[in-house]
Amino acid sequence: MIGLFDDTTEAQPPHAHRPLAERVRPMTLDGIEGQEHLLGDDGPFQAFVRTGRLPSMILWGPPGTGKTTLANALAATAGIALMRLSAIDAGVKELREILAKAGTSVRRERRTVVFVDEIHRFNKGQQDALLHAVEEGTVTLIGATTENPSFEINAALLSRCQVYRLHSLTDETIRTIVEHAISKDETLGGVIVEDWTTLATIAGGDARTALNAIETAASIATVNDDGTRTITHELLVRALQRTVVRYDKSGEQHYDIISAFIKSLRGSDPDAALFWLAVMIEAGEDALFIARRMVVFASEDVGNADPSALALAVSVFQAVERIGMPEGRIPLAQGVTYLALAQKSNASYMAINAAIQSVRSTGTITVPMHLRNAPTKLTKQEGYGVGYQYPHNHDQHFVRENYFPEEIQGQSFYRPDSQEPHQKARLNALWPERTPKDTHPS
């Protein structure tokens, strides 16, 4: 197995002067934590190493999730030379030089991976140059990007690459990475992390941020009598010069804050809802968790009083899923302010709960013959579907009919309130006998 080489960078600084994240970066796939969907026994990356066939690929994910580490480790584990290029600094000249070197390696029958960091920053001309090299087999391309490659990378280049999505690292994975760094790096000898919750909050799924925070805090920590250095909440705040919200994403506070958020929306207070949203964002809460709760809220608490609320909430979820954080805070805020000020009705929510309770208390349910499906000759002979009246054949596309099972007759589950005037008027006109004199409170 040959090692890595990188003809595009200057000599590395002394080991102790390099950032902690660089000093403890794993050099093989076995040393990488997280991204199990890619690195597990059934994942594609293990198969690449076993077969020795490494395709061109785009690694797409948030900062600090291991894109550079994966590129290095893939090449090293597969025994393929790696050339690294940063799209931020490199121009056309640098790109041509590295492709020429890769071409020389090919002629010497040496396979070469070209790793391009922030590949979305390359313009069309630079991406086209890469396209030709990939097509000709001059290089195997590994591009890294924090942006959606569907929007930022030429379709022709993208079609020749596999796209692999990297996820934000879990708090448990962050802890494992930091513990490994403490045990292996000589400058962190005697460091004890007392407040893992704050560190996870600071990291926000980014291993590099967590390692930088630990290194900075350790550098100003007081050495205890036994030679240890304790990383406390207060020390992290002092070292990083930022307030860190205490927030346990798996504990009681997690549920208390999301409860306060939902109740502020239900109470039509956009400012309070925005405050709790900001608390969750600053604490590193999963943005998709917040967006999911907003989708549920749009149906449960707004309902047919404003049917557009559900469509907006779903759009917010999709936007956050596509663009991630921190930009995702913007559509989240738009959704929060709309939902908070929308007309409210929980009639649909109450209706399904009542219907489910009716099903549970009824027991055996028999579908009336006229409502049954009759797809075969036998079912027709048995009388399935006989007597069914097709509403579209009647005036106003409506005919009074019994659609309930034999065990239940004409129950009233859905009770539109004053916030759903159109639905209430329609129900009153079609089924006046089901309209209660006073509806349940919404």
C-alpha positions as CSV (number, residue, x, y, z in Angstrom):
1,M,0.0,0.0,0.0
2,I,1.4,3.4,-0.9
3,G,0.9,6.5,1.2
4,L,-0.8,9.7,0.5
5,F,1.0,12.5,-1.4
6,D,-0.1,16.0,-2.0
7,D,1.9,18.0,-4.5
8,T,-0.3,21.0,-4.3
9,T,0.4,22.1,-0.7
10,E,3.4,23.4,1.2
11,A,5.2,21.4,3.8
12,Q,3.1,20.8,6.9
13,P,4.0,22.7,10.1
14,P,5.4,20.8,13.1
15,H,3.0,18.3,14.5
16,A,2.4,20.1,17.8
17,H,1.6,23.4,15.9
18,R,-1.1,21.9,13.7
19,P,-4.7,22.2,14.9
20,L,-6.0,19.3,17.0
21,A,-8.4,18.2,14.3
22,E,-5.5,17.7,11.9
23,R,-3.3,16.0,14.5
24,V,-5.9,13.3,15.3
25,R,-7.5,12.9,11.8
26,P,-8.0,9.2,11.1
27,M,-6.0,7.9,8.1
28,T,-8.0,4.7,7.5
29,L,-11.7,3.9,7.2
30,D,-11.6,1.8,10.3
31,G,-10.6,4.8,12.4
32,I,-13.5,7.0,11.4
33,E,-16.5,7.5,13.7
34,G,-20.0,8.1,12.4
35,Q,-21.5,7.9,8.9
36,E,-22.4,4.2,9.5
37,H,-24.7,4.2,6.4
38,L,-21.5,4.7,4.3
39,L,-18.9,2.9,6.4
40,G,-20.8,-0.1,7.8
41,D,-20.2,-3.6,6.7
42,D,-23.0,-3.2,4.1
43,G,-22.0,0.3,3.2
44,P,-20.6,1.2,-0.2
45,F,-17.2,2.4,1.0
46,Q,-16.2,-0.9,2.4
47,A,-17.1,-2.5,-0.9
48,F,-14.9,0.0,-2.8
49,V,-12.0,-1.0,-0.6
50,R,-12.6,-4.7,-1.0
51,T,-12.9,-4.5,-4.8
52,G,-10.2,-1.9,-5.3
53,R,-12.6,0.0,-7.5
54,L,-13.1,3.6,-6.4
55,P,-15.6,5.6,-8.5
56,S,-15.7,9.4,-8.8
57,M,-17.9,10.8,-6.2
58,I,-19.3,13.9,-4.5
59,L,-19.3,14.0,-0.7
60,W,-22.2,16.3,0.4
61,G,-22.7,17.3,4.0
62,P,-22.4,19.9,6.7
63,P,-19.0,21.2,7.9
64,G,-17.1,18.9,10.2
65,T,-18.8,15.7,9.2
66,G,-15.7,14.0,7.8
67,K,-15.7,14.8,4.1
68,T,-11.9,15.4,3.9
69,T,-11.2,12.6,6.3
70,L,-13.2,10.2,4.2
71,A,-11.4,11.2,1.0
72,N,-8.0,10.7,2.6
73,A,-8.9,7.4,4.2
74,L,-10.5,6.0,1.1
75,A,-7.4,6.7,-0.9
76,A,-5.1,5.4,1.8
77,T,-7.1,2.3,2.5
78,A,-7.4,1.5,-1.2
79,G,-3.7,2.2,-1.8
80,I,-4.3,5.0,-4.2
81,A,-2.3,8.3,-4.4
82,L,-4.2,11.4,-3.5
83,M,-3.8,15.0,-4.8
84,R,-5.6,17.7,-2.9
85,L,-7.0,20.9,-4.3
86,S,-9.0,23.7,-2.7
87,A,-11.6,25.3,-5.0
88,I,-11.3,28.4,-2.8
89,D,-7.7,29.0,-3.7
90,A,-7.1,27.2,-6.9
91,G,-7.5,28.8,-10.3
92,V,-7.5,27.4,-13.8
93,K,-3.7,27.3,-13.8
94,E,-3.4,25.2,-10.6
95,L,-6.2,22.9,-11.9
96,R,-4.4,22.3,-15.1
97,E,-1.1,21.6,-13.3
98,I,-2.6,19.0,-11.0
99,L,-4.4,17.3,-13.9
100,A,-1.2,17.2,-15.8
101,K,0.5,15.5,-12.9
102,A,-2.3,13.0,-12.6
103,G,-1.9,12.3,-16.3
104,T,1.7,11.5,-15.8
105,S,0.8,9.1,-13.0
106,V,-1.6,7.4,-15.3
107,R,1.0,6.9,-17.9
108,R,3.2,5.3,-15.2
109,E,0.2,3.1,-14.4
110,R,-0.3,4.7,-11.0
111,R,-3.9,5.5,-10.1
112,T,-4.6,9.0,-8.8
113,V,-7.5,10.5,-6.8
114,V,-7.9,14.2,-7.1
115,F,-9.7,15.6,-4.0
116,V,-11.4,19.0,-4.6
117,D,-12.6,20.7,-1.4
118,E,-15.5,23.1,-1.8
119,I,-16.0,21.9,-5.3
120,H,-19.2,24.0,-5.7
121,R,-16.9,27.1,-5.8
122,F,-15.5,26.0,-9.2
123,N,-16.9,27.9,-12.1
124,K,-18.3,26.2,-15.2
125,G,-15.0,26.2,-17.1
126,Q,-13.1,24.5,-14.2
127,Q,-15.8,21.9,-13.7
128,D,-15.7,21.2,-17.5
129,A,-11.9,20.6,-17.2
130,L,-12.6,18.1,-14.5
131,L,-15.3,16.5,-16.6
132,H,-12.9,15.7,-19.4
133,A,-10.3,14.3,-17.0
134,V,-12.9,12.1,-15.3
135,E,-14.3,10.9,-18.7
136,E,-10.8,10.0,-20.0
137,G,-9.9,8.1,-16.8
138,T,-7.1,10.5,-16.0
139,V,-8.3,11.0,-12.5
140,T,-10.8,9.6,-10.0
141,L,-12.5,12.7,-8.6
142,I,-13.7,13.1,-5.0
143,G,-15.4,16.4,-4.5
144,A,-16.5,17.8,-1.2
145,T,-19.3,20.3,-0.8
146,T,-21.6,21.7,1.9
147,E,-24.1,22.8,-0.8
148,N,-26.7,20.8,-2.6
149,P,-24.8,19.4,-5.6
150,S,-27.9,19.3,-7.7
151,F,-27.8,23.1,-7.7
152,E,-24.1,23.9,-7.7
153,I,-22.4,21.3,-9.9
154,N,-22.7,21.0,-13.7
155,A,-25.2,18.3,-14.7
156,A,-22.7,16.6,-17.0
157,L,-20.1,16.3,-14.2
158,L,-22.6,15.3,-11.6
159,S,-24.0,12.5,-13.9
160,R,-20.5,10.9,-13.8
161,C,-20.2,11.0,-10.1
162,Q,-21.9,9.1,-7.3
163,V,-23.3,11.5,-4.6
164,Y,-23.0,10.4,-1.0
165,R,-24.8,12.4,1.7
166,L,-23.0,12.9,5.0
167,H,-25.1,13.6,8.2
168,S,-24.4,15.8,11.1
169,L,-22.6,13.8,13.8
170,T,-24.6,12.7,16.8
171,D,-23.7,13.8,20.3
172,E,-22.5,10.3,21.1
173,T,-20.2,10.3,18.1
174,I,-18.8,13.7,19.0
175,R,-18.0,12.4,22.5
176,T,-16.3,9.4,21.1
177,I,-14.2,11.5,18.8
178,V,-13.2,13.9,21.6
179,E,-12.4,11.1,24.0
180,H,-10.2,9.5,21.4
181,A,-8.4,12.8,20.8
182,I,-7.8,13.2,24.6
183,S,-6.4,9.7,24.9
184,K,-4.1,10.1,21.8
185,D,-2.9,13.7,21.7
186,E,0.0,14.5,24.0
187,T,-1.1,18.1,24.5
188,L,-4.4,17.0,26.1
189,G,-2.9,14.9,28.8
190,G,-4.9,15.0,32.0
191,V,-7.9,16.8,30.4
192,I,-11.3,15.8,31.9
193,V,-14.5,16.9,30.2
194,E,-17.1,17.6,32.9
195,D,-19.8,19.2,30.7
196,W,-20.4,17.0,27.6
197,T,-23.9,18.6,27.0
198,T,-22.4,22.1,26.5
199,L,-19.6,20.7,24.3
200,A,-22.2,18.9,22.2
201,T,-24.2,22.1,21.9
202,I,-21.2,24.0,20.8
203,A,-20.3,21.4,18.2
204,G,-23.7,21.2,16.6
205,G,-22.8,17.9,14.9
206,D,-19.4,19.3,13.7
207,A,-16.4,17.3,15.0
208,R,-13.9,20.0,14.0
209,T,-15.7,22.6,16.1
210,A,-15.8,20.2,19.1
211,L,-12.1,19.5,18.8
212,N,-11.2,23.2,18.4
213,A,-13.3,24.0,21.5
214,I,-11.6,21.4,23.6
215,E,-8.1,22.5,22.5
216,T,-8.9,26.2,23.2
217,A,-10.4,25.4,26.6
218,A,-7.6,23.1,27.6
219,S,-5.0,25.8,26.8
220,I,-6.4,28.2,29.4
221,A,-7.6,25.6,32.0
222,T,-6.1,25.6,35.4
223,V,-4.0,22.6,36.3
224,N,-5.3,20.8,39.3
225,D,-3.1,19.4,42.1
226,D,-3.3,16.0,40.6
227,G,-2.2,17.3,37.2
228,T,-5.6,17.2,35.6
229,R,-7.4,20.0,33.8
230,T,-11.2,20.1,34.0
231,I,-13.3,21.4,31.1
232,T,-16.4,22.9,32.7
233,H,-19.4,24.8,31.3
234,E,-17.9,28.1,32.6
235,L,-14.5,27.3,31.1
236,L,-16.0,26.6,27.7
237,V,-17.9,29.9,27.8
238,R,-14.8,31.8,28.8
239,A,-12.6,30.2,26.3
240,L,-15.0,30.7,23.4
241,Q,-16.4,34.0,24.5
242,R,-20.0,33.1,23.7
243,T,-23.0,32.2,25.8
244,V,-24.0,28.6,25.5
245,V,-27.6,27.7,26.3
246,R,-27.8,24.7,28.7
247,Y,-30.0,22.3,26.9
248,D,-30.2,18.5,27.2
249,K,-31.7,17.3,23.9
250,S,-32.6,13.9,25.5
251,G,-33.9,15.2,28.8
252,E,-36.8,17.0,30.4
253,Q,-35.7,20.4,29.2
254,H,-35.9,19.3,25.6
255,Y,-39.6,18.5,26.1
256,D,-40.3,21.6,28.2
257,I,-38.9,24.0,25.6
258,I,-40.7,22.4,22.6
259,S,-43.9,22.5,24.7
260,A,-43.4,26.2,25.4
261,F,-42.7,26.7,21.6
262,I,-45.9,24.9,20.6
263,K,-48.0,26.6,23.2
264,S,-46.8,30.0,22.1
265,L,-47.8,29.1,18.5
266,R,-51.2,27.9,19.7
267,G,-51.5,31.1,21.7
268,S,-50.9,33.2,18.6
269,D,-47.8,34.9,20.0
270,P,-45.2,35.1,17.3
271,D,-42.6,36.9,19.4
272,A,-42.7,34.2,22.2
273,A,-42.6,31.5,19.6
274,L,-39.6,33.1,17.9
275,F,-37.9,33.3,21.2
276,W,-38.3,29.6,21.9
277,L,-37.2,28.8,18.3
278,A,-34.1,30.9,18.9
279,V,-33.4,28.9,22.2
280,M,-33.6,25.6,20.3
281,I,-31.4,26.9,17.4
282,E,-28.7,28.2,19.7
283,A,-28.8,25.0,21.7
284,G,-28.2,22.9,18.6
285,E,-31.6,21.2,18.4
286,D,-32.3,19.2,15.3
287,A,-33.9,21.6,12.9
288,L,-35.9,18.9,11.2
289,F,-37.4,18.0,14.6
290,I,-38.6,21.5,14.9
291,A,-40.0,21.5,11.4
292,R,-41.8,18.2,11.9
293,R,-43.5,19.6,15.0
294,M,-44.6,22.6,13.0
295,V,-46.2,20.4,10.3
296,V,-48.1,18.6,13.0
297,F,-49.2,21.9,14.5
298,A,-50.4,23.2,11.2
299,S,-53.0,20.3,11.1
300,E,-53.7,19.9,14.8
301,D,-54.1,23.6,15.8
302,V,-54.7,25.5,12.5
303,G,-56.5,22.9,10.5
304,N,-59.2,24.1,8.0
305,A,-59.3,27.5,9.5
306,D,-56.3,28.2,7.2
307,P,-55.6,25.2,4.9
308,S,-52.6,27.0,3.5
309,A,-50.8,26.6,6.8
310,L,-50.2,22.9,6.2
311,A,-48.7,23.5,2.8
312,L,-46.5,26.2,4.2
313,A,-45.3,24.0,7.1
314,V,-44.5,21.2,4.7
315,S,-42.6,23.6,2.5
316,V,-40.6,24.8,5.5
317,F,-39.7,21.2,6.3
318,Q,-38.5,20.6,2.8
319,A,-36.5,23.9,2.7
320,V,-34.7,23.0,6.0
321,E,-34.0,19.5,4.7
322,R,-32.5,20.9,1.5
323,I,-30.5,23.8,2.7
324,G,-29.6,22.8,6.3
325,M,-28.5,25.1,9.0
326,P,-27.7,27.9,9.7
327,E,-29.7,29.2,6.7
328,G,-32.6,26.9,7.7
329,R,-33.4,29.3,10.5
330,I,-34.9,31.7,7.9
331,P,-37.7,29.5,6.6
332,L,-38.2,28.3,10.1
333,A,-38.8,31.8,11.2
334,Q,-41.2,32.5,8.3
335,G,-43.2,29.4,9.2
336,V,-43.3,30.2,12.9
337,T,-44.6,33.8,12.3
338,Y,-47.3,32.5,9.8
339,L,-48.5,29.7,12.0
340,A,-48.6,31.9,15.1
341,L,-50.8,34.5,13.5
342,A,-53.0,32.0,11.5
343,Q,-56.6,31.5,12.4
344,K,-56.8,28.5,14.7
345,S,-59.1,25.4,14.7
346,N,-58.6,22.0,16.2
347,A,-61.8,20.6,14.8
348,S,-60.1,18.1,12.5
349,Y,-57.8,16.9,15.3
350,M,-60.8,16.4,17.6
351,A,-62.7,14.6,14.8
352,I,-60.1,11.9,14.2
353,N,-59.7,11.3,17.9
354,A,-63.5,10.9,18.2
355,A,-63.6,8.6,15.2
356,I,-60.8,6.4,16.5
357,Q,-62.6,6.2,19.9
358,S,-65.8,5.1,18.2
359,V,-63.9,2.4,16.3
360,R,-62.3,1.0,19.5
361,S,-65.7,0.9,21.3
362,T,-67.7,-0.6,18.4
363,G,-66.0,-3.9,18.0
364,T,-67.1,-5.8,14.8
365,I,-67.7,-3.5,11.9
366,T,-69.7,-4.6,8.8
367,V,-69.4,-2.7,5.5
368,P,-72.9,-2.2,4.0
369,M,-73.5,-4.1,0.8
370,H,-74.0,-1.0,-1.3
371,L,-70.5,0.4,-0.3
372,R,-68.6,-2.8,-1.0
373,N,-66.3,-3.1,-4.0
374,A,-67.5,-5.5,-6.7
375,P,-64.5,-6.2,-9.0
376,T,-65.5,-9.8,-10.0
377,K,-68.6,-11.6,-11.3
378,L,-69.0,-13.5,-8.1
379,T,-69.0,-10.4,-5.9
380,K,-71.6,-8.8,-8.1
381,Q,-73.8,-11.9,-7.9
382,E,-73.5,-11.7,-4.1
383,G,-74.9,-8.2,-4.3
384,Y,-71.8,-6.2,-3.6
385,G,-72.3,-2.5,-4.7
386,V,-76.0,-3.0,-5.4
387,G,-77.9,0.2,-4.7
388,Y,-75.0,2.5,-4.6
389,Q,-75.8,6.0,-5.8
390,Y,-73.1,7.8,-7.7
391,P,-73.1,11.4,-6.4
392,H,-71.9,12.9,-9.7
393,N,-75.1,11.7,-11.3
394,H,-77.2,13.9,-9.0
395,D,-77.9,17.6,-8.8
396,Q,-75.1,19.5,-7.0
397,H,-73.1,16.3,-7.2
398,F,-74.6,15.1,-3.9
399,V,-77.2,12.5,-2.8
400,R,-78.2,11.6,0.7
401,E,-76.9,8.2,1.4
402,N,-75.8,6.1,4.4
403,Y,-72.0,5.7,4.4
404,F,-71.7,4.3,7.9
405,P,-71.4,0.7,8.9
406,E,-74.5,-1.1,10.1
407,E,-73.3,-0.9,13.7
408,I,-73.1,2.9,13.6
409,Q,-75.6,5.3,12.2
410,G,-74.9,8.9,11.4
411,Q,-72.5,9.9,14.1
412,S,-71.0,13.4,14.3
413,F,-67.3,13.4,14.6
414,Y,-66.3,16.5,12.7
415,R,-67.7,19.7,14.2
416,P,-66.4,22.8,12.4
417,D,-66.2,25.8,14.7
418,S,-66.5,29.5,14.0
419,Q,-62.9,29.5,12.6
420,E,-64.0,27.2,9.8
421,P,-67.1,29.0,8.4
422,H,-67.0,27.4,4.9
423,Q,-66.8,23.9,6.2
424,K,-69.5,24.6,8.8
425,A,-71.9,26.0,6.3
426,R,-71.4,23.1,3.9
427,L,-71.8,20.5,6.6
428,N,-75.0,22.2,7.9
429,A,-76.5,22.2,4.4
430,L,-75.7,18.6,3.6
431,W,-76.2,16.9,7.0
432,P,-78.3,19.3,9.1
433,E,-79.2,16.5,11.6
434,R,-75.6,16.1,12.6
435,T,-75.0,19.8,13.6
436,P,-74.9,20.1,17.4
437,K,-76.5,23.1,18.9
438,D,-73.1,24.1,20.4
439,T,-69.8,22.7,19.4
440,H,-66.9,21.7,21.5
441,P,-64.4,24.4,22.4
442,S,-61.5,24.7,20.0
